[in-house]
């Protein structure tokens, strides 16, 4: 007799349940005996696993020929991981680590603004001291002893002697200041030796919550090479954390703080990986395995040329050293820039005095305190100077194009200019009958006073802006706009005449290089550019190619440009720059300038482009209180020597599987 339907259904359901249970038991048995066997055997043998972060390689920075500027090396950081860090045991753990590092004379993080030895007093960092009192809830008049006693109580250090208390509280306070949490691990020590790394890992359970991170450390092949442009990296500050947190950064990451390092941060930053250490019952490392590969950042290739950059820096140093010993002992600094005429690429940009990126952190206080030399200042991109007579070719173009002057007209220089009753400036020399070529070559002020009078300030300014003077250059890093006195409020006799000879406005050396490049390009002005391309870390792919960008293109008649450029050639043949260039194997168009300043010796300025017939590069040099135009043009010659005659080495940057965009 058949079973009723309901009992049959129950029997079927029970059979399914039993089958599932048996399957689960089978899977568990399989896991125990096969798939997880290694893990369980390891546990039985006292084997443990510890994971550490592998910091992704930061993308490198290369010069135009693929030569290294900013690179990476591998190192180890000791890091506190809040997820496993027992704060009730923090003092003993910190003491154990401090003693370990003391043996090897390794420094650790101690941001407490108290001296390290008794009798304890505040350090000279007033801001840090004020913050300490605030963090401890003490009045502004609290003494160092008050702060010390408060931390002894707060961090439960009563059982330790005074010296040990100071040791521990330095780290405890640093933990507090860094907002130590699961999302904000704390770097106790950076770049420790492999021996220290091994000892920390072997300590195992004695150092719960302490991990070793494999970290790439930034190094500069030559830290003195264009430090103002390359920039530096540093820790993420508390006020910056919200900016980086959402981008996948760790609190202990290093980020770009200035220059290309900061500008290209999104390209240079990589994605961290993970390494797993297998450790036996005695705490010895049995093996290690990369369980998550780090993804390195992209590499940035600059337009900068290391050979020419080095030559530019040396030329500036030699010039300043020479002038200090001879005719201009008051010289305070110098800057020079070379641009690629066909693209606006920055081939070199140098400042003197300067500094070394590899010792920047240690030297910072000294560098910042140097108010006379101001080595931290980027004179080339941000320093503004009266351009002196170097603006005269631009004024000549304006006069010819606006129709207030004809190139066949001679102007008689009687030395003193008497067009205005209230302002009658003088030329440096009596030039007599003066052509345009002679006026540029011999730098006749009288001639350009007259052109200024005919043009008026509004037209002078119009052409200055077209040439890139008094406007941003478009370069990726911060640069100064310069100073261009607006004509609407200053259309007076004195202002107009002074502007015509480069004495009223002030421009950066970079702007002067853009200006002379635009002259060489006959009216095409490119934005200045540092970055040439962005490639993968292994250089197998190209992600971005930075094409030249035309900032402005204005028409200059052929007769005008030929006349003005001929005058600039005369400068280097038999004019004010002839002593430096009259026997040079390459024709150069140039213009010297001497800019008067309120205090100290005059600034010396020089601009040039070469070769004259087919311009490839443009240069601009300023010697701050340098007085000597000949020394300034000598710097230009040394830069051109490096460009035209120095032997170059090139790294192969060919990119298969090219990816653009």
Secondary structure by P-SEA (a helix, b strand, c coil): ccccaaaaaaaaaaaaaaaaaaaaaaaaaaaacccaaaaaaaaaabbbbbbbbbccccbbbbcccccccccccccccbbbbcccccccaaaaaaaaaaaaaaaaccccccccccccccccccccaaaaaaaaaaaacccccccaaaaaaaaaaaaccccccaaaaaaaaaaaaaaaaacccccccccccccccaaaaaaaaacccccccbbbbbbbbbbbccccccccccccccccccccccccccccccccbbbbccccccccccccbbbbbbbbbbbccccccccccccbbbbbbbbbbbcccaaaaaaaaaaaaaaaaaaaaccccccccbbbbbbcccccccccccccccccccccccaaaaaaacccccccccccccccccccccaaaaaaaaaaaaccccccbbbbbcccccccccbbbbcccccccccaaaaaaaccaaaaaaaaaaacaaaaaaaaaaacccccccccccccccccccccccccaaaaaaaaacccbbbcaaaaaaaaaaaaaccccccccccccccccccccccccccccccbbbbbcaaaaaaaaaaaaaaacccccccccccccbbbbbbbbbbbcccccbbbbbbbbcccccccbbbbbbccccccaaaaaaaaaaaaaaaccbbbbbccccccccccc
